Amino acid sequence: MNDNILTPQEISEIFINTPLEGDYNFLQDDLVKLANAYIKAAAPKIAKDERILCVDVARSLNTLVADKMAEIRGGV
């Protein structure tokens, strides 16, 4: 399994299409390292937010199931 969520091409396109304050010239390898570092740092919060939303959906249908999901997921 590949640990990179975005391809180097996607990362380059995002960088090129993002309006920045200055003119920057990064090597593609550095862009990939930065992108993967940001993704790795954000992943736990994204996963937690998604779990909370899943429990909320389950709670709207069945509170017992939602309570069990929250219990298993560490009190989301």
Backbone as CSV, one residue per row, in Angstrom:
resi,resn,N_x,N_y,N_z,CA_x,CA_y,CA_z,C_x,C_y,C_z
1,MET,0.841,-1.189,0.000,0.000,0.000,0.000,0.881,1.244,0.000
2,ASN,0.505,2.207,-0.786,1.241,3.460,-0.896,0.796,4.406,0.203
3,ASP,1.756,4.952,0.966,1.433,5.872,2.058,1.064,7.263,1.563
4,ASN,1.351,7.571,0.309,1.057,8.895,-0.234,-0.386,8.940,-0.723
5,ILE,-1.126,9.904,-0.227,-2.524,10.054,-0.609,-2.634,10.750,-1.960
6,LEU,-1.762,11.715,-2.192,-1.742,12.447,-3.452,-0.519,12.033,-4.265
7,THR,-0.680,12.035,-5.576,0.460,11.738,-6.443,1.335,12.981,-6.560
8,PRO,2.600,12.810,-6.922,3.444,13.984,-7.143,2.843,14.945,-8.175
9,GLN,2.203,14.425,-9.196,1.564,15.266,-10.213,0.436,16.088,-9.600
10,GLU,-0.403,15.459,-8.784,-1.499,16.190,-8.130,-0.944,17.281,-7.207
11,ILE,0.105,16.952,-6.480,0.722,17.923,-5.574,1.257,19.113,-6.360
12,SER,1.922,18.837,-7.474,2.454,19.923,-8.311,1.336,20.807,-8.848
13,GLU,0.244,20.188,-9.291,-0.883,20.958,-9.823,-1.510,21.837,-8.738
14,ILE,-1.659,21.291,-7.535,-2.208,22.081,-6.428,-1.309,23.272,-6.148
15,PHE,-0.009,23.038,-6.100,0.946,24.114,-5.825,0.873,25.195,-6.889
16,ILE,0.843,24.786,-8.141,0.808,25.739,-9.258,-0.485,26.552,-9.228
17,ASN,-1.586,25.930,-8.839,-2.898,26.593,-8.869,-3.267,27.311,-7.575
18,THR,-2.378,27.299,-6.601,-2.645,27.974,-5.327,-2.013,29.360,-5.338
19,PRO,-2.830,30.409,-5.167,-2.261,31.761,-5.156,-1.473,32.007,-3.863
20,LEU,-0.184,32.199,-3.988,0.695,32.454,-2.856,1.139,33.907,-2.866
21,GLU,1.584,34.405,-1.728,1.989,35.796,-1.596,3.290,36.103,-2.344
22,GLY,4.174,35.124,-2.404,5.455,35.354,-3.064,5.682,34.375,-4.193
23,ASP,6.797,34.533,-4.852,7.180,33.589,-5.901,8.091,32.536,-5.274
24,TYR,7.670,31.296,-5.339,8.430,30.215,-4.736,8.793,29.195,-5.791
25,ASN,9.939,28.593,-5.602,10.406,27.575,-6.530,10.895,26.389,-5.703
26,PHE,10.001,25.443,-5.459,10.339,24.257,-4.688,10.625,23.092,-5.628
27,LEU,11.499,22.229,-5.218,11.684,20.978,-5.932,10.439,20.124,-5.727
28,GLN,10.094,19.314,-6.736,8.902,18.480,-6.615,9.012,17.547,-5.409
29,ASP,10.198,17.003,-5.132,10.380,16.125,-3.972,10.052,16.854,-2.669
30,ASP,10.447,18.137,-2.580,10.130,18.919,-1.383,8.630,19.172,-1.264
31,LEU,7.980,19.437,-2.385,6.529,19.623,-2.360,5.824,18.359,-1.884
32,VAL,6.284,17.213,-2.366,5.698,15.934,-1.968,5.898,15.721,-0.465
33,LYS,7.094,16.004,0.030,7.355,15.853,1.469,6.456,16.774,2.292
34,LEU,6.325,18.026,1.863,5.460,18.965,2.573,3.998,18.515,2.549
35,ALA,3.520,18.129,1.383,2.120,17.708,1.252,1.843,16.501,2.144
36,ASN,2.725,15.527,2.124,2.515,14.336,2.939,2.611,14.649,4.431
37,ALA,3.457,15.591,4.810,3.550,15.998,6.211,2.249,16.671,6.658
38,TYR,1.689,17.541,5.815,0.418,18.192,6.146,-0.703,17.160,6.266
39,ILE,-0.752,16.239,5.327,-1.789,15.202,5.344,-1.662,14.352,6.606
40,LYS,-0.445,13.956,6.928,-0.214,13.130,8.115,-0.634,13.871,9.385
41,ALA,-0.349,15.160,9.446,-0.715,15.949,10.618,-2.231,16.134,10.726
42,ALA,-2.913,16.274,9.597,-4.353,16.526,9.600,-5.185,15.248,9.721
43,ALA,-4.635,14.112,9.364,-5.395,12.863,9.300,-6.110,12.502,10.604
44,PRO,-5.478,12.600,11.779,-6.207,12.238,13.001,-7.443,13.105,13.252
45,LYS,-7.346,14.401,12.986,-8.507,15.282,13.190,-9.603,14.967,12.173
46,ILE,-9.219,14.726,10.941,-10.206,14.384,9.909,-10.919,13.090,10.285
47,ALA,-10.165,12.084,10.725,-10.750,10.801,11.112,-11.692,10.968,12.303
48,LYS,-11.280,11.770,13.297,-12.129,11.995,14.467,-13.424,12.685,14.070
49,ASP,-13.329,13.721,13.248,-14.522,14.437,12.796,-15.461,13.505,12.038
50,GLU,-14.903,12.629,11.218,-15.729,11.692,10.458,-16.419,10.694,11.390
51,ARG,-15.697,10.219,12.414,-16.307,9.303,13.373,-17.462,9.974,14.110
52,ILE,-17.264,11.237,14.487,-18.332,11.982,15.176,-19.567,12.073,14.283
53,LEU,-19.362,12.378,13.007,-20.493,12.462,12.076,-21.186,11.111,11.917
54,CYS,-20.410,10.032,11.865,-20.996,8.691,11.742,-21.851,8.359,12.959
55,VAL,-21.343,8.680,14.140,-22.110,8.431,15.362,-23.381,9.280,15.362
56,ASP,-23.298,10.507,14.906,-24.487,11.366,14.836,-25.542,10.783,13.902
57,VAL,-25.112,10.262,12.765,-26.055,9.638,11.829,-26.673,8.407,12.477
58,ALA,-25.829,7.568,13.087,-26.345,6.376,13.753,-27.313,6.754,14.867
59,ARG,-26.991,7.823,15.616,-27.846,8.251,16.723,-29.224,8.674,16.212
60,SER,-29.271,9.255,15.013,-30.563,9.674,14.465,-31.439,8.468,14.109
61,LEU,-30.810,7.309,13.946,-31.547,6.101,13.584,-31.744,5.152,14.764
62,ASN,-30.689,5.055,15.618,-30.741,4.087,16.709,-29.751,4.513,17.788
63,THR,-30.266,4.988,18.899,-29.377,5.506,19.947,-28.525,4.421,20.582
64,LEU,-29.038,3.201,20.688,-28.244,2.117,21.278,-27.024,1.801,20.420
65,VAL,-27.221,1.753,19.121,-26.104,1.499,18.209,-25.105,2.642,18.289
66,ALA,-25.589,3.865,18.302,-24.701,5.029,18.371,-23.897,5.023,19.667
67,ASP,-24.533,4.695,20.779,-23.825,4.635,22.054,-22.730,3.580,22.023
68,LYS,-23.013,2.437,21.431,-22.022,1.359,21.339,-20.862,1.791,20.421
69,MET,-21.196,2.442,19.307,-20.138,2.937,18.409,-19.238,3.928,19.134
70,ALA,-19.828,4.840,19.882,-19.052,5.829,20.608,-18.177,5.156,21.665
71,GLU,-18.726,4.137,22.319,-17.965,3.398,23.316,-16.763,2.703,22.683
72,ILE,-16.969,2.053,21.574,-15.893,1.326,20.896,-14.836,2.302,20.360
73,ARG,-15.267,3.440,19.883,-14.368,4.421,19.287,-13.750,5.363,20.318
74,GLY,-13.895,5.055,21.580,-13.249,5.870,22.602,-14.021,7.111,23.000
75,GLY,-15.318,6.991,23.069,-16.141,8.112,23.532,-16.174,9.280,22.590
76,VAL,-16.272,8.998,21.322,-16.315,10.039,20.294,-17.391,11.033,20.600
